[in-house]
């Protein structure tokens, strides 16, 4: 007696392993990718530059905002530039004021406050013009300033003129202090006498320092 076995009963009868249906076609395996050595080097280099080769990124260590720096926007740059110009203008104005104040103080200090007036008797009287010319020379003024300790700018302002209807000459100069005035008066006649030589005899007739 022949028994027939249906396909479903066969599968139930046999083990599950025998009933598995396999694909007759072999599995297709992907071909291994061929990578260029250059690509590997570039990838490792980029990873190293970004810090990824060590498991961190450059941004983990340094952030611009963490150091207190910010990238200014257009409006902020405009305001910052304006405030800088204002500060620079104020600084220049202060410096200019200081310079002007210093110049004014120096001028006030250099302003002569003491006037020395000397009257010199000339013998013979005909030599009054000769003595006046000698005293008004730049050579005599320079020598007087050097001996009396008077600034050259003040020493050159010495004026000397004949006194009308007399054999006197009057010398006048402005100095800084009375001490300078006294020193100037002490050496005036002697210095002028050396310059005039024997052509005239000079004698101090009157002296005023005020």
C-alpha positions, 0 to 999 in steps of 0.5 A: 500500500502506497502512502502519499505524503503531502508537502505540508505534512512533509515539512511537519514531519521533517525537522525545521532545518530540513524544511528551510528553503535556500536561495540557489544563487550564492550570496553576492559579496561586495568587492573590497573598496580600493582606497588611494593612500593619498586619501588616507593621508589627507583624512588623517591630516584633517583629523589631526588639524581638527584635534579629532585624532586625540578625541577633542576639537580645537573649539573645546579649548579656545573660544573667542567669547571665553576670552572676552573678545567679541566680533563687533557688528557694524553698529558697534564698530561705528559707535566705537570709532566715534568714541575713539575719535572723541577721546583723541580730540579731548587728549589733543585739546588737553595737551594743547592747553598744557603747552600754551600754559607752559609758554605763557608761564615761561614768558612771564618768568622771562619778562624783565621786572627791574629797570637799571638806569645809569648816567655816565659822565664823559671827558672830554665832552666832545667824545659823547657821540663816540662813547654812545656808539661804542655802548650801543654796539653788539660787542659791548652788549654781549660782553655786559650780559656775559659779565653780569649774568644777564640773558643775551636776549635782555642784554641786547636790549640795552639802549644808550643816548646822550643827555641833551645840553650835557656831557652825560650819556644815559644807559637803560636796560631791563633785567629780571632781578635787582641782583642782576641790576646791581651786578650790571651797574657794577661792571658797566663803567669798567667794561665800557672804559676798556672798549673806549680806551684812552679816547674818553674818560668815564665816570659813574654820575648817577645810578637807579635800580627799580 
